[in-house]
Amino acid sequence: MIKSQKIMIGFDGSKYSKKAVKYAINNFSRNSTIYLVYVEEMPAPLYLSNPSLFIDDSVIKKIREKTKKELKHQVDMIKKKRFKVKYEYLEGYPPNQIINEAKRKNADIIVVGSRGMGKWKSSVLGSVSQTLAVISKIPLLIIK
């Protein structure tokens, strides 16, 4: 069991980010605080080049509602395991937002899944985890 820490978990709803949550609750001390952060990268305005690809506000609203519901489910699961848990729902570029939030919370470690729901599904490591591995000065644990 890893000692009490401040743990930042990057969560995107993918099966790999759910594995990251499970790893943390099974391997870190219950005296730890888990900060679950979801960063939504807003879709690029594709409609500028092709009007048929336009994503209207109702689609974005549905995506946000689904994401917030899944985030709440994860928070509830973490609480049931008797961890202190806090969560953030942010918008922006995920690697930067995760690192900035980890710095603000003075996190001891960042935990992420190896692949997420991003557009680079074919890569061995997801684009977020790969970028974090390169730029993070905070220790990073990538869960497969």
N, C-alpha and C positions, 0 to 999 in steps of 0.2 A: 504494500500500500504506500503510495506517494504521500508525503506530508502535506499539511494544510497549505493551500496556496490560493491565489486569485487566478482563476482559470477563465480565459476568454475563448469561447467556442464560436467559430464562424458557422452559421447555420443557413442553409438555403432550401431545406425541405427534401433534398436528395437522399437516397439510401445511404450514401457515404457520410453525409453530415449527421444523419441519425446514428450511424455507427460511431461517429466521433463523440456524440452525446453519451451513448451507452458506454464507450470506453472510459470517458471521464468519470461517470458515476460508479463504475466498477473498479477503478484504479486509483482514484484520489480520495484523500481523507474527507469524511463527512464534515469536518471543520472548515473545509474549503468553501470559497464563494465562487459560484459559477456565473459568469456573465455571458449570456447567450445573445449574439448579435446577428441580425439578419440585415443584409445590405441589398437593396433593390437597385439594380442597374437599369435605369429607364431605357426603354427601347428607343433606338435611333429613329428619327423622323423619316422612315422609308418612303412615306407618301410623297415626299418632295421629288423623288425620281420616278415613282410609279404610284399613281393615285389608287390603284386597285389594292395596294398593300397597306392602306391606311388602317391604323389601329385606333379605334375611337375610345373615348373616356370610359364607356361602359365596360369594355374588355379589360382595361387597366384596373378599373374598380373591382371587377371580379377576381382578377389575379391577386390584388392586394388583400381582399377579404379571405381568399383561400390561404394565402400565406400567413396572415395574422392568426387564422384559426389553427394552422399547423404549429405555429410558434407558441401559441397558448397551450396546445396539447403537450408540447415538449416541456414547457415550463411546469405544467401540472405534474408531469411524470418525474421531473427532477425534484420537485417539492415532496412528492411521495417517498422519495429515497432519502428525505431529511437533509437535503442540501439547502444552503442559502442560495437563492437564485434571483438574478435580475436580468432584464432583457431590454434590448434596444431594437427599434425598427428604423433603419436609416436608408437614405438614398445616396447614390454616388458610385464611385469606382470601388468595388469591394475590397481589394487589397489595401488601398489607402485608408478606407474607412475603418477596416478591422484593426489596422496598426494604430491609427489615431485614437480609436476607442480603447484599445489595450493600453496605450500610454496614459490616457486620461484616468483609467481605472487602476493604473499602476499594476497591471497584470504580470504575473510571474511566468506565464506560459500561454501560448496560443495553440488551440487544438482545432484542426480542420479535417474534413474528409479529403481523400485523395482526388476525387472527381466530383463535380457537382452537376448542376443543371444548366451550366453555361453553354455557349455556342461551340466550344471546342471539345466536344465529347469524344473525339477520336484520339486525343492526346493521352499519353501514358499517365501523366499527372494533369489534373485540371489546371486551367489557366490561373485561377486564384491561388491554389496551393503552390503552384510553381513560382508564381510571382512573389508570394510571401516567403518562400524558401530563399529567394535571392535578396529581397530587400529588408526583411525583418531583422532587427537587432535583438528582439525579444525571442527567447527560445520557442521553437515551433515543433509541434508534434503532428505529423500527417498520418491519418488513419486510413488503411485500405479496407 
